[in-house]
Structures are given as structure tokens and as C-alpha cells.
Amino acid sequence: MVIRRLIAMLVALVALTSSPPASAGEMVGMISNYTPGTIVIVTHRRELFYVLGNSQAIRYPVGVGRAGMARHGQAGGAKKLLKPAWRAPPELGGGPIIPGGSPQNPMGAAVLGLNHGNYAIHGTNNPASIGGFVSHGCIRMHNADVLDLYQRAPLGTQVVVLQ
């Protein structure tokens, strides 16, 4: 009887703490002066918008930089990689290269590398981190969402990061 109650409590706890399944974004109205194809990230709302034009955008939930680590300003999409390998930068202690596709790889399914600093928009193998202030400056997305954005955003895409 006690074991059944413990199992039921654990199942309920997992259900409450699990993030919703990744989606391919949500179409929303967006009145802006940004040209179609621009990526706009609003860090305080933890949302990324891919501007479509005609007052429309696709909105994705994201994880953003922790206090003091969030980046703001403009950048361009400099590289695109599927299942990227990753090594912690020297300021985080370096370490071994983690191969792409590994569950321990924090870059997830794809990366859109930015041309200012060592920052990127990337997937994550930790979906519970989406919606939080969690990174060292990078923008984290659900893997399905970053793959959707990867298909839409060509190299050179303008990225605007707002507070």
C-alpha cells in the first residue's frame, strides 16, 4: 500500500515538472519595423520571434542568459550546424569534446552560431530549461523548434536581442 502511494506520488511529480512537448512555434501578430526573416529575441519574456511580415511572426519559447550573462544588441547568423559537437569554452573550464547527438551535449539538435562572440541559438537536451534564465548567454530552444528555425533562417539572418 505504501509503495503504491509512493509510486503514484512520483508519477504525479514527474507529470507536474515535465515540460510540454516541443512544438514548431506559434503564429502570432507582431507589429514591428523588422524586415521579414529577422529573428527578434525578447529576453525578459524568454521568447524568440521569427518575423514573417504582414504583421505576423512565429513565436518560440526559449531559455536565455542568467543575470549578468544575457547578451543584447544585434548580430548575424554566421554558421549553421546539425548535431554539433561541443566543448566547454576555456572560461567554463574547457574539457573534452562531446560528440553531436550525445545526450550530454548541451547544444541539442542544431545550432545557429552568431557572429559576435562565442554565442548561439541552439537546441537543448534539457527541455525543462526552456523558459528560464539558464545559460551563459546563449539562447536555448526545444530541439523541434530549433530545427524548424534552422530550416527558415539562412546564413546572414539578422538577430536582434532585446532586454
N, CA, C and O atoms as a DFTB+ gen file, in Angstrom:
652 C
 N C O
     1  1       0.825      -1.192       0.000
     2  2       0.000       0.000       0.000
     3  2       0.870       1.258       0.000
     4  3       0.620       2.187      -0.768
     5  1       1.874       1.289       0.846
     6  2       2.771       2.436       0.937
     7  2       3.570       2.593      -0.363
     8  3       3.781       3.709      -0.837
     9  1       4.005       1.487      -0.923
    10  2       4.768       1.533      -2.175
    11  2       3.891       2.080      -3.304
    12  3       4.359       2.877      -4.117
    13  1       2.629       1.660      -3.360
    14  2       1.729       2.179      -4.393
    15  2       1.558       3.689      -4.273
    16  3       1.561       4.403      -5.276
    17  1       1.407       4.172      -3.039
    18  2       1.267       5.622      -2.831
    19  2       2.531       6.354      -3.257
    20  3       2.448       7.411      -3.883
    21  1       3.686       5.819      -2.931
    22  2       4.952       6.444      -3.338
    23  2       5.072       6.490      -4.860
    24  3       5.478       7.506      -5.424
    25  1       4.723       5.399      -5.515
    26  2       4.782       5.366      -6.983
    27  2       3.805       6.386      -7.557
    28  3       4.157       7.099      -8.496
    29  1       2.585       6.478      -7.020
    30  2       1.602       7.445      -7.511
    31  2       2.098       8.874      -7.316
    32  3       1.899       9.724      -8.184
    33  1       2.754       9.146      -6.164
    34  2       3.291      10.484      -5.917
    35  2       4.424      10.802      -6.886
    36  3       4.517      11.927      -7.378
    37  1       5.285       9.829      -7.165
    38  2       6.382      10.053      -8.109
    39  2       5.851      10.309      -9.517
    40  3       6.353      11.189     -10.217
    41  1       4.848       9.556      -9.936
    42  2       4.252       9.766     -11.262
    43  2       3.644      11.165     -11.334
    44  3       3.825      11.860     -12.334
    45  1       2.931      11.589     -10.297
    46  2       2.337      12.936     -10.278
    47  2       3.411      14.011     -10.306
    48  3       3.251      15.019     -10.995
    49  1       4.497      13.820      -9.575
    50  2       5.591      14.790      -9.554
    51  2       6.233      14.917     -10.925
    52  3       6.517      16.028     -11.372
    53  1       6.465      13.808     -11.592
    54  2       7.039      13.842     -12.935
    55  2       6.097      14.565     -13.882
    56  3       6.546      15.359     -14.709
    57  1       4.801      14.305     -13.777
    58  2       3.827      14.959     -14.662
    59  2       3.804      16.460     -14.433
    60  3       3.661      17.221     -15.390
    61  1       3.940      16.909     -13.188
    62  2       3.915      18.335     -12.881
    63  2       5.182      19.053     -13.305
    64  3       5.125      20.229     -13.666
    65  1       6.317      18.383     -13.271
    66  2       7.584      19.047     -13.573
    67  2       8.035      18.860     -15.004
    68  3       9.001      19.497     -15.423
    69  1       7.375      18.015     -15.766
    70  2       7.761      17.808     -17.159
    71  2       7.338      19.016     -17.980
    72  3       6.274      19.598     -17.763
    73  1       8.187      19.377     -18.919
    74  2       7.815      20.471     -19.806
    75  2       6.894      19.929     -20.885
    76  3       6.899      18.730     -21.168
    77  1       6.095      20.816     -21.494
    78  2       5.217      20.345     -22.559
    79  2       6.041      19.871     -23.748
    80  3       7.202      20.256     -23.881
    81  1       5.471      19.055     -24.602
    82  2       6.222      18.592     -25.762
    83  2       6.646      19.772     -26.626
    84  3       5.938      20.774     -26.728
    85  1       7.798      19.635     -27.237
    86  2       8.295      20.689     -28.114
    87  2       7.327      20.885     -29.267
    88  3       6.750      19.932     -29.792
    89  1       7.164      22.147     -29.646
    90  2       6.293      22.451     -30.774
    91  2       7.096      23.208     -31.809
    92  3       8.233      23.608     -31.558
    93  1       6.503      23.401     -32.967
    94  2       7.181      24.131     -34.036
    95  2       6.851      25.606     -33.981
    96  3       6.907      26.277     -35.012
    97  1       6.510      26.135     -32.827
    98  2       6.228      27.555     -32.683
    99  2       4.751      27.854     -32.861
   100  3       3.954      26.995     -33.240
   101  1       4.421      29.089     -32.577
   102  2       3.035      29.538     -32.619
   103  2       2.965      30.806     -33.455
   104  3       3.757      31.724     -33.244
   105  1       2.046      30.875     -34.387
   106  2       1.857      32.066     -35.210
   107  2       1.192      33.139     -34.361
   108  3       0.163      32.889     -33.733
   109  1       1.779      34.342     -34.339
   110  2       1.238      35.446     -33.556
   111  2       1.282      36.727     -34.382
   112  3       2.034      36.833     -35.351
   113  1       0.470      37.687     -33.984
   114  2       0.532      39.008     -34.587
   115  2       1.724      39.762     -34.017
   116  3       2.009      39.668     -32.824
   117  1       2.421      40.508     -34.866
   118  2       3.580      41.279     -34.401
   119  2       3.733      42.508     -35.286
   120  3       4.115      42.413     -36.452
   121  1       3.429      43.647     -34.713
   122  2       3.609      44.896     -35.441
   123  2       5.010      45.401     -35.130
   124  3       5.327      45.706     -33.981
   125  1       5.842      45.488     -36.157
   126  2       7.229      45.906     -35.959
   127  2       7.780      46.482     -37.250
   128  3       7.174      46.367     -38.315
   129  1       8.930      47.098     -37.131
   130  2       9.636      47.623     -38.292
   131  2      10.697      46.647     -38.791
   132  3      11.476      46.988     -39.680
   133  1      10.738      45.446     -38.236
   134  2      11.740      44.467     -38.640
   135  2      11.357      43.856     -39.982
   136  3      10.182      43.616     -40.260
   137  1      12.362      43.611     -40.800
   138  2      12.108      43.006     -42.100
   139  2      11.818      41.514     -41.935
   140  3      12.310      40.880     -41.001
   141  1      11.024      40.962     -42.838
   142  2      10.766      39.523     -42.784
   143  2      12.083      38.748     -42.793
   144  3      13.024      39.097     -43.506
   145  1      12.126      37.699     -41.992
   146  2      13.332      36.888     -41.871
   147  2      14.201      37.272     -40.688
   148  3      15.170      36.573     -40.393
   149  1      13.883      38.364     -40.002
   150  2      14.642      38.785     -38.820
   151  2      14.243      37.926     -37.625
   152  3      13.072      37.583     -37.458
   153  1      15.213      37.587     -36.806
   154  2      14.968      36.904     -35.535
   155  2      15.036      37.960     -34.447
   156  3      16.036      38.668     -34.327
   157  1      13.977      38.070     -33.653
   158  2      13.918      39.024     -32.546
   159  2      13.756      38.224     -31.258
   160  3      12.819      37.438     -31.120
   161  1      14.677      38.431     -30.316
   162  2      14.632      37.722     -29.032
   163  2      14.340      38.748     -27.949
   164  3      15.047      39.748     -27.829
   165  1      13.303      38.504     -27.163
   166  2      12.941      39.381     -26.054
   167  2      13.294      38.618     -24.783
   168  3      12.544      37.749     -24.339
   169  1      14.451      38.955     -24.202
   170  2      14.980      38.135     -23.107
   171  2      14.099      38.161     -21.865
   172  3      13.916      37.120     -21.233
   173  1      13.550      39.307     -21.495
   174  2      12.753      39.335     -20.260
   175  2      11.478      38.502     -20.388
   176  3      10.926      38.052     -19.384
   177  1      11.012      38.296     -21.616
   178  2       9.839      37.445     -21.845
   179  2      10.229      36.010     -22.187
   180  3       9.381      35.118     -22.228
   181  1      11.529      35.796     -22.434
   182  2      12.042      34.481     -22.814
   183  2      11.289      33.933     -24.020
   184  3      10.768      32.818     -24.017
   185  1      11.257      34.789     -25.067
   186  2      10.602      34.435     -26.313
   187  2      11.466      34.851     -27.497
   188  3      12.147      35.876     -27.457
   189  1      11.426      34.046     -28.541
   190  2      12.100      34.333     -29.797
   191  2      11.016      34.435     -30.859
   192  3      10.104      33.609     -30.909
   193  1      11.121      35.455     -31.712
   194  2      10.168      35.660     -32.797
   195  2      10.916      35.584     -34.124
   196  3      11.968      36.203     -34.286
   197  1      10.375      34.833     -35.060
   198  2      10.873      34.830     -36.428
   199  2       9.860      35.627     -37.233
   200  3       8.730      35.181     -37.432
   201  1      10.267      36.820     -37.702
   202  2       9.364      37.752     -38.363
   203  2       9.034      37.245     -39.773
   204  3       9.925      36.978     -40.580
   205  1       7.739      37.121     -40.044
   206  2       7.273      36.661     -41.349
   207  2       6.848      37.816     -42.254
   208  3       6.841      37.667     -43.476
   209  1       6.500      38.947     -41.681
   210  2       5.951      40.066     -42.444
   211  2       4.446      40.085     -42.314
   212  3       3.861      39.202     -41.686
   213  1       3.804      41.103     -42.913
   214  2       2.347      41.252     -42.834
   215  2       1.853      41.170     -41.388
   216  3       0.807      40.582     -41.111
   217  1       2.629      41.777     -40.459
   218  2       2.285      41.804     -39.026
   219  2       2.166      40.414     -38.422
   220  3       1.385      40.214     -37.492
   221  1       2.925      39.450     -38.931
   222  2       2.911      38.078     -38.421
   223  2       4.323      37.635     -38.055
   224  3       5.306      38.068     -38.656
   225  1       4.398      36.770     -37.063
   226  2       5.669      36.176     -36.655
   227  2       5.387      34.805     -36.071
   228  3       4.254      34.485     -35.713
   229  1       6.431      34.005     -35.981
   230  2       6.345      32.726     -35.277
   231  2       7.037      32.934     -33.944
   232  3       8.179      33.392     -33.892
   233  1       6.348      32.599     -32.876
   234  2       6.890      32.775     -31.520
   235  2       7.308      31.417     -30.965
   236  3       6.571      30.435     -31.045
   237  1       8.510      31.393     -30.402
   238  2       9.041      30.181     -29.774
   239  2       9.435      30.514     -28.328
   240  3       9.982      31.588     -28.077
   241  1       9.167      29.616     -27.379
   242  2       9.690      29.813     -26.024
   243  2      11.179      29.487     -26.013
   244  3      11.617      28.575     -26.715
   245  1      11.959      30.219     -25.227
   246  2      13.404      29.991     -25.159
   247  2      13.898      30.104     -23.724
   248  3      13.220      30.652     -22.854
   249  1      15.090      29.576     -23.498
   250  2      15.848      29.835     -22.292
   251  2      16.906      30.869     -22.650
   252  3      17.452      30.841     -23.754
   253  1      17.200      31.778     -21.733
   254  2      18.134      32.869     -22.019
   255  2      19.230      32.937     -20.950
   256  3      19.250      32.148     -20.005
   257  1      20.134      33.894     -21.125
   258  2      21.261      34.045     -20.212
   259  2      20.853      34.393     -18.794
   260  3      19.889      35.124     -18.566
   261  1      21.604      33.857     -17.852
   262  2      21.408      34.184     -16.440
   263  2      21.728      35.651     -16.203
   264  3      22.282      36.324     -17.073
   265  1      21.378      36.137     -15.028
   266  2      21.669      37.527     -14.662
   267  2      23.161      37.800     -14.856
   268  3      24.009      37.042     -14.386
   269  1      23.459      38.876     -15.544
   270  2      24.842      39.252     -15.815
   271  2      25.454      38.554     -17.011
   272  3      26.568      38.894     -17.410
   273  1      24.766      37.593     -17.593
   274  2      25.307      36.847     -18.729
   275  2      24.478      37.025     -19.995
   276  3      24.863      36.551     -21.064
   277  1      23.345      37.703     -19.878
   278  2      22.490      37.897     -21.049
   279  2      23.142      38.882     -22.007
   280  3      23.732      39.878     -21.586
   281  1      23.032      38.599     -23.282
   282  2      23.558      39.462     -24.340
   283  2      22.421      40.263     -24.940
   284  3      21.291      39.783     -25.027
   285  1      22.719      41.488     -25.354
   286  2      21.738      42.331     -26.019
   287  2      22.407      43.002     -27.206
   288  3      23.623      43.196     -27.211
   289  1      21.630      43.349     -28.192
   290  2      22.166      44.022     -29.362
   291  2      21.844      43.256     -30.627
   292  3      20.890      42.478     -30.680
   293  1      22.662      43.491     -31.651
   294  2      22.419      42.867     -32.952
   295  2      23.578      41.970     -33.339
   296  3      24.729      42.205     -32.972
   297  1      23.241      40.947     -34.083
   298  2      24.250      40.010     -34.596
   299  2      23.708      39.442     -35.897
   300  3      22.579      39.727     -36.298
   301  1      24.519      38.648     -36.535
   302  2      24.107      37.963     -37.745
   303  2      24.349      36.473     -37.592
   304  3      25.233      36.046     -36.850
   305  1      23.562      35.697     -38.293
   306  2      23.764      34.248     -38.294
   307  2      25.006      33.910     -39.099
   308  3      25.034      34.126     -40.310
   309  1      26.032      33.383     -38.445
   310  2      27.325      33.150     -39.091
   311  2      27.570      31.700     -39.479
   312  3      28.331      31.431     -40.408
   313  1      26.929      30.753     -38.774
   314  2      27.115      29.345     -39.129
   315  2      25.887      28.561     -38.705
   316  3      25.160      28.949     -37.790
   317  1      25.676      27.455     -39.390
   318  2      24.574      26.556     -39.092
   319  2      25.133      25.141     -39.051
   320  3      25.827      24.705     -39.970
   321  1      24.821      24.435     -37.977
   322  2      25.307      23.067     -37.828
   323  2      24.192      22.176     -37.292
   324  3      23.446      22.576     -36.398
   325  1      24.082      20.980     -37.832
   326  2      23.188      19.968     -37.299
   327  2      24.003      19.030     -36.408
   328  3      25.125      18.660     -36.752
   329  1      23.441      18.654     -35.281
   330  2      24.108      17.773     -34.314
   331  2      25.554      18.200     -34.083
   332  3      26.476      17.418     -34.317
   333  1      25.758      19.439     -33.625
   334  2      27.122      19.931     -33.446
   335  2      27.834      19.272     -32.262
   336  3      27.225      18.979     -31.234
   337  1      29.121      19.051     -32.433
   338  2      29.954      18.641     -31.292
   339  2      30.142      19.881     -30.425
   340  3      29.942      21.000     -30.897
   341  1      30.526      19.695     -29.154
   342  2      30.661      20.834     -28.249
   343  2      31.784      20.587     -27.248
   344  3      31.989      19.467     -26.781
   345  1      32.487      21.633     -26.940
   346  2      33.470      21.634     -25.857
   347  2      33.225      22.903     -25.061
   348  3      33.023      23.974     -25.635
   349  1      33.242      22.787     -23.758
   350  2      33.068      23.973     -22.917
   351  2      34.168      24.976     -23.237
   352  3      35.326      24.590     -23.393
   353  1      33.821      26.267     -23.336
   354  2      34.856      27.267     -23.590
   355  2      35.807      27.362     -22.403
   356  3      35.468      26.943     -21.296
   357  1      36.999      27.913     -22.634
   358  2      38.002      27.998     -21.556
   359  2      37.473      28.665     -20.288
   360  3      37.831      28.255     -19.184
   361  1      36.621      29.695     -20.430
   362  2      36.099      30.381     -19.240
   363  2      35.162      29.501     -18.414
   364  3      34.836      29.833     -17.275
   365  1      34.735      28.383     -18.991
   366  2      33.910      27.417     -18.254
   367  2      34.688      26.163     -17.897
   368  3      34.112      25.175     -17.440
   369  1      35.988      26.203     -18.105
   370  2      36.826      25.081     -17.709
   371  2      37.251      24.156     -18.826
   372  3      37.973      23.190     -18.578
   373  1      36.822      24.421     -20.056
   374  2      37.235      23.560     -21.173
   375  2      36.707      22.150     -20.990
   376  3      35.566      21.947     -20.577
   377  1      37.539      21.196     -21.297
   378  2      37.138      19.799     -21.137
   379  2      37.126      19.073     -22.458
   380  3      37.510      19.624     -23.490
   381  1      36.677      17.817     -22.418
   382  2      36.670      17.008     -23.650
   383  2      35.576      17.457     -24.615
   384  3      34.616      18.122     -24.225
   385  1      35.740      17.088     -25.857
   386  2      34.716      17.348     -26.862
   387  2      33.584      16.344     -26.661
   388  3      33.816      15.141     -26.547
   389  1      32.371      16.855     -26.620
   390  2      31.190      15.995     -26.501
   391  2      30.605      15.864     -27.903
   392  3      30.213      16.869     -28.497
   393  1      30.538      14.661     -28.440
   394  2      30.070      14.492     -29.825
   395  2      28.624      14.930     -30.015
   396  3      27.809      14.859     -29.094
   397  1      28.323      15.386     -31.233
   398  2      26.956      15.733     -31.585
   399  2      26.061      14.514     -31.469
   400  3      26.476      13.399     -31.785
   401  1      24.834      14.724     -31.014
   402  2      23.897      13.625     -30.830
   403  2      23.974      12.974     -29.469
   404  3      23.089      12.197     -29.109
   405  1      25.027      13.274     -28.690
   406  2      25.149      12.705     -27.350
   407  2      24.130      13.364     -26.421
   408  3      23.920      14.574     -26.504
   409  1      23.494      12.590     -25.540
   410  2      22.547      13.192     -24.593
   411  2      23.217      14.192     -23.649
   412  3      22.535      15.036     -23.068
   413  1      24.540      14.111     -23.488
   414  2      25.262      15.045     -22.626
   415  2      25.638      16.334     -23.354
   416  3      26.148      17.266     -22.732
   417  1      25.394      16.399     -24.654
   418  2      25.764      17.575     -25.434
   419  2      24.719      18.676     -25.223
   420  3      23.554      18.481     -25.573
   421  1      25.105      19.824     -24.661
   422  2      24.129      20.878     -24.372
   423  2      23.646      21.646     -25.594
   424  3      22.766      22.498     -25.467
   425  1      24.198      21.368     -26.780
   426  2      23.806      22.107     -27.982
   427  2      22.568      21.535     -28.658
   428  3      21.999      22.185     -29.535
   429  1      22.142      20.354     -28.282
   430  2      20.937      19.776     -28.844
   431  2      21.068      19.428     -30.319
   432  3      22.147      19.070     -30.792
   433  1      19.953      19.539     -31.041
   434  2      19.857      19.049     -32.409
   435  2      20.517      19.944     -33.447
   436  3      20.957      19.456     -34.488
   437  1      20.594      21.251     -33.181
   438  2      21.139      22.175     -34.186
   439  2      21.598      23.458     -33.519
   440  3      21.220      23.769     -32.389
   441  1      22.431      24.199     -34.258
   442  2      22.931      25.488     -33.758
   443  2      22.946      26.508     -34.882
   444  3      23.288      26.200     -36.024
   445  1      22.567      27.725     -34.532
   446  2      22.725      28.890     -35.397
   447  2      23.745      29.771     -34.684
   448  3      23.397      30.509     -33.762
   449  1      25.002      29.695     -35.110
   450  2      26.071      30.455     -34.478
   451  2      26.007      31.917     -34.878
   452  3      25.763      32.239     -36.041
   453  1      26.226      32.804     -33.914
   454  2      26.168      34.236     -34.163
   455  2      27.565      34.802     -34.384
   456  3      28.555      34.235     -33.922
   457  1      27.635      35.922     -35.094
   458  2      28.933      36.482     -35.472
   459  2      29.515      37.440     -34.438
   460  3      30.512      38.102     -34.728
   461  1      28.942      37.538     -33.261
   462  2      29.505      38.361     -32.188
   463  2      29.772      37.484     -30.980
   464  3      28.833      37.058     -30.308
   465  1      31.030      37.209     -30.695
   466  2      31.384      36.376     -29.553
   467  2      31.102      34.912     -29.796
   468  3      30.792      34.498     -30.913
   469  1      31.210      34.145     -28.748
   470  2      31.007      32.696     -28.819
   471  2      29.580      32.366     -28.357
   472  3      29.383      31.624     -27.395
   473  1      28.591      32.933     -29.061
   474  2      27.206      32.770     -28.660
   475  2      26.392      32.209     -29.808
   476  3      26.750      32.354     -30.977
   477  1      25.283      31.560     -29.449
   478  2      24.485      30.889     -30.464
   479  2      23.038      30.760     -30.018
   480  3      22.700      30.933     -28.847
   481  1      22.210      30.453     -30.983
   482  2      20.852      29.978     -30.744
   483  2      20.949      28.479     -30.977
   484  3      21.364      28.054     -32.056
   485  1      20.582      27.678     -30.004
   486  2      20.760      26.230     -30.158
   487  2      19.659      25.453     -29.465
   488  3      18.903      25.996     -28.660
   489  1      19.585      24.187     -29.789
   490  2      18.648      23.279     -29.139
   491  2      19.154      22.917     -27.752
   492  3      20.184      23.419     -27.302
   493  1      18.429      22.053     -27.093
   494  2      18.863      21.578     -25.786
   495  2      18.349      20.158     -25.559
   496  3      17.274      19.783     -26.029
   497  1      19.131      19.396     -24.839
   498  2      18.708      18.063     -24.411
   499  2      18.109      18.124     -23.010
   500  3      17.850      17.093     -22.390
   501  1      17.888      19.360     -22.512
   502  2      17.266      19.582     -21.213
   503  2      16.047      20.486     -21.419
   504  3      16.114      21.679     -21.125
   505  1      14.939      19.940     -21.918
   506  2      13.786      20.779     -22.234
   507  2      13.224      21.534     -21.036
   508  3      12.547      22.545     -21.221
   509  1      13.483      21.078     -19.823
   510  2      12.991      21.787     -18.636
   511  2      13.656      23.154     -18.477
   512  3      13.161      23.993     -17.724
   513  1      14.771      23.390     -19.177
   514  2      15.454      24.688     -19.061
   515  2      14.802      25.770     -19.922
   516  3      15.108      26.952     -19.761
   517  1      13.913      25.385     -20.828
   518  2      13.243      26.367     -21.682
   519  2      12.302      27.197     -20.820
   520  3      11.548      26.665     -20.006
   521  1      12.361      28.507     -21.013
   522  2      11.522      29.416     -20.237
   523  2      12.234      30.016     -19.043
   524  3      11.646      30.805     -18.303
   525  1      13.504      29.653     -18.841
   526  2      14.233      30.165     -17.692
   527  2      15.424      31.025     -18.070
   528  3      15.769      31.162     -19.244
   529  1      16.046      31.602     -17.051
   530  2      17.296      32.341     -17.176
   531  2      18.381      31.334     -16.800
   532  3      18.726      31.199     -15.626
   533  1      18.920      30.626     -17.799
   534  2      19.651      29.404     -17.511
   535  2      21.040      29.292     -18.135
   536  3      21.832      28.451     -17.710
   537  1      21.352      30.107     -19.120
   538  2      22.566      29.856     -19.893
   539  2      23.665      30.866     -19.575
   540  3      23.489      31.774     -18.762
   541  1      24.785      30.681     -20.231
   542  2      25.909      31.617     -20.140
   543  2      25.835      32.639     -21.266
   544  3      26.860      33.177     -21.685
   545  1      24.641      32.907     -21.754
   546  2      24.437      33.916     -22.783
   547  2      23.772      33.395     -24.035
   548  3      23.175      34.167     -24.785
   549  1      23.863      32.095     -24.276
   550  2      23.227      31.530     -25.470
   551  2      21.716      31.478     -25.303
   552  3      21.185      31.595     -24.199
   553  1      21.040      31.298     -26.432
   554  2      19.590      31.166     -26.453
   555  2      19.272      29.693     -26.698
   556  3      19.680      29.120     -27.708
   557  1      18.542      29.088     -25.765
   558  2      18.185      27.670     -25.871
   559  2      16.760      27.512     -26.375
   560  3      15.862      28.265     -25.998
   561  1      16.573      26.527     -27.226
   562  2      15.246      26.219     -27.765
   563  2      14.982      24.719     -27.651
   564  3      15.911      23.917     -27.554
   565  1      13.698      24.356     -27.665
   566  2      13.367      22.940     -27.800
   567  2      13.994      22.456     -29.103
   568  3      14.082      23.219     -30.065
   569  1      14.428      21.204     -29.147
   570  2      15.073      20.674     -30.354
   571  2      14.178      20.783     -31.587
   572  3      14.660      21.146     -32.660
   573  1      12.883      20.476     -31.458
   574  2      11.982      20.588     -32.612
   575  2      11.894      22.038     -33.086
   576  3      11.822      22.296     -34.287
   577  1      11.901      22.982     -32.147
   578  2      11.812      24.397     -32.511
   579  2      13.072      24.882     -33.201
   580  3      12.993      25.607     -34.192
   581  1      14.240      24.490     -32.691
   582  2      15.474      24.954     -33.333
   583  2      15.612      24.339     -34.724
   584  3      16.166      24.976     -35.620
   585  1      15.130      23.138     -34.918
   586  2      15.159      22.540     -36.254
   587  2      14.219      23.282     -37.210
   588  3      14.539      23.461     -38.385
   589  1      13.074      23.706     -36.708
   590  2      12.152      24.498     -37.521
   591  2      12.805      25.839     -37.893
   592  3      12.771      26.243     -39.055
   593  1      13.391      26.516     -36.921
   594  2      14.062      27.796     -37.178
   595  2      15.257      27.608     -38.108
   596  3      15.496      28.440     -38.984
   597  1      16.000      26.537     -37.928
   598  2      17.160      26.218     -38.766
   599  2      16.760      26.160     -40.243
   600  3      17.498      26.631     -41.109
   601  1      15.603      25.586     -40.523
   602  2      15.117      25.484     -41.903
   603  2      14.696      26.844     -42.462
   604  3      14.816      27.082     -43.663
   605  1      14.209      27.727     -41.610
   606  2      13.685      29.022     -42.047
   607  2      14.768      30.093     -42.190
   608  3      14.693      30.922     -43.096
   609  1      15.764      30.087     -41.317
   610  2      16.724      31.191     -41.228
   611  2      18.013      30.880     -41.995
   612  3      18.763      29.986     -41.603
   613  1      18.273      31.605     -43.077
   614  2      19.517      31.376     -43.820
   615  2      20.708      32.023     -43.122
   616  3      20.537      32.841     -42.218
   617  1      21.905      31.655     -43.541
   618  2      23.103      32.343     -43.059
   619  2      22.945      33.835     -43.322
   620  3      22.386      34.239     -44.342
   621  1      23.431      34.629     -42.418
   622  2      23.321      36.080     -42.549
   623  2      22.052      36.663     -41.964
   624  3      21.880      37.882     -41.964
   625  1      21.154      35.819     -41.461
   626  2      19.921      36.311     -40.856
   627  2      20.254      37.308     -39.757
   628  3      21.140      37.073     -38.936
   629  1      19.525      38.438     -39.750
   630  2      19.727      39.431     -38.694
   631  2      19.074      38.925     -37.417
   632  3      17.940      38.448     -37.429
   633  1      19.815      39.038     -36.306
   634  2      19.323      38.640     -34.987
   635  2      19.373      39.862     -34.089
   636  3      20.427      40.475     -33.919
   637  1      18.240      40.210     -33.519
   638  2      18.130      41.358     -32.612
   639  2      17.755      40.815     -31.239
   640  3      16.736      40.141     -31.088
   641  1      18.583      41.112     -30.235
   642  2      18.308      40.645     -28.874
   643  2      17.968      41.861     -28.014
   644  3      18.792      42.753     -27.811
   645  1      16.734      41.871     -27.516
   646  2      16.226      42.964     -26.694
   647  2      16.137      42.512     -25.246
   648  3      16.012      41.322     -24.957
   649  1      16.201      43.478     -24.345
   650  2      16.015      43.144     -22.936
   651  2      14.560      42.890     -22.699
   652  3      14.161      42.590     -21.574
